[in-house]
Amino acid sequence: MEEVRQRVEYNASVKSSNLIILVLAILIACIGLNMNSITVLIGAMLISPLMGGIVAIGYGMAIYDIHLIRRSAMRECKMKCVSYR
């Protein structure tokens, strides 16, 4: 149980490797929009690290951990702010 929690929190963290992958996913999505290609857009969604925060929020709700939900929601907001700028 503890190993699952550690992996979920690790995938939801805001760190340099996740930010680099997020920037690459943004670039791929821009290329897909310019080419009007749905498959490229879906590929960008698949490599985007934004799903880690969503999974962590869901896991926090499943185990009734308010602190995990709050931390994950804040991390998700930070990642979305980076992706919108």
C-alpha positions as CSV (number, residue, x, y, z in Angstrom):
1,M,0.0,0.0,0.0
2,E,2.8,2.4,0.8
3,E,4.6,1.6,-2.4
4,V,1.5,2.5,-4.4
5,R,1.2,5.8,-2.5
6,Q,4.8,6.7,-3.2
7,R,4.5,6.0,-6.9
8,V,1.3,8.0,-7.2
9,E,2.9,11.0,-5.4
10,Y,6.1,10.7,-7.5
11,N,4.1,10.8,-10.7
12,A,2.2,13.8,-9.5
13,S,5.2,15.8,-8.5
14,V,6.3,19.0,-10.2
15,K,10.0,18.5,-11.1
16,S,12.3,19.3,-14.0
17,S,11.8,16.0,-15.8
18,N,8.0,16.4,-15.8
19,L,8.2,20.0,-16.9
20,I,10.5,19.0,-19.8
21,I,8.1,16.3,-20.9
22,L,5.2,18.9,-20.6
23,V,7.0,21.4,-22.8
24,L,7.7,18.6,-25.4
25,A,4.0,17.6,-25.3
26,I,3.0,21.2,-25.8
27,L,5.3,21.5,-28.8
28,I,3.9,18.2,-30.3
29,A,0.4,19.5,-29.8
30,C,1.2,22.8,-31.6
31,I,2.6,20.8,-34.5
32,G,-0.5,18.7,-34.5
33,L,-2.7,21.8,-34.5
34,N,-0.8,23.3,-37.4
35,M,-1.0,20.1,-39.4
36,N,-4.6,19.6,-38.5
37,S,-3.7,16.0,-37.4
38,I,-5.8,14.3,-34.8
39,T,-3.3,11.5,-34.3
40,V,-0.5,13.9,-33.4
41,L,-2.8,15.6,-30.9
42,I,-3.7,12.3,-29.3
43,G,0.0,11.5,-29.1
44,A,0.7,14.8,-27.3
45,M,-2.0,13.9,-24.8
46,L,-0.6,10.5,-24.2
47,I,2.9,11.8,-23.3
48,S,1.6,14.7,-21.2
49,P,2.5,14.4,-17.5
50,L,-0.8,16.1,-16.4
51,M,-2.5,12.7,-15.8
52,G,-0.3,12.1,-12.8
53,G,-2.0,14.8,-10.7
54,I,-5.4,13.6,-11.8
55,V,-4.6,10.0,-10.7
56,A,-3.2,11.3,-7.4
57,I,-6.4,13.2,-6.7
58,G,-8.5,10.2,-7.5
59,Y,-6.3,8.0,-5.3
60,G,-6.6,10.5,-2.5
61,M,-10.4,10.4,-2.8
62,A,-10.3,6.6,-2.8
63,I,-8.3,6.4,0.5
64,Y,-10.0,9.5,2.0
65,D,-6.7,11.4,2.3
66,I,-7.5,15.2,2.3
67,H,-3.8,16.2,2.5
68,L,-3.0,14.1,-0.6
69,I,-5.9,15.6,-2.5
70,R,-4.9,19.2,-1.6
71,R,-1.2,18.6,-2.5
72,S,-2.1,16.9,-5.8
73,A,-4.6,19.6,-6.7
74,M,-2.0,22.3,-6.1
75,R,0.6,20.5,-8.2
76,E,-2.0,20.0,-10.9
77,C,-2.7,23.7,-10.9
78,K,1.0,24.5,-11.2
79,M,1.4,22.2,-14.1
80,K,-1.6,23.6,-15.9
81,C,-0.4,27.2,-15.3
82,V,2.9,26.2,-17.0
83,S,1.1,24.7,-19.9
84,Y,-1.2,27.7,-20.4
85,R,1.6,30.3,-20.6
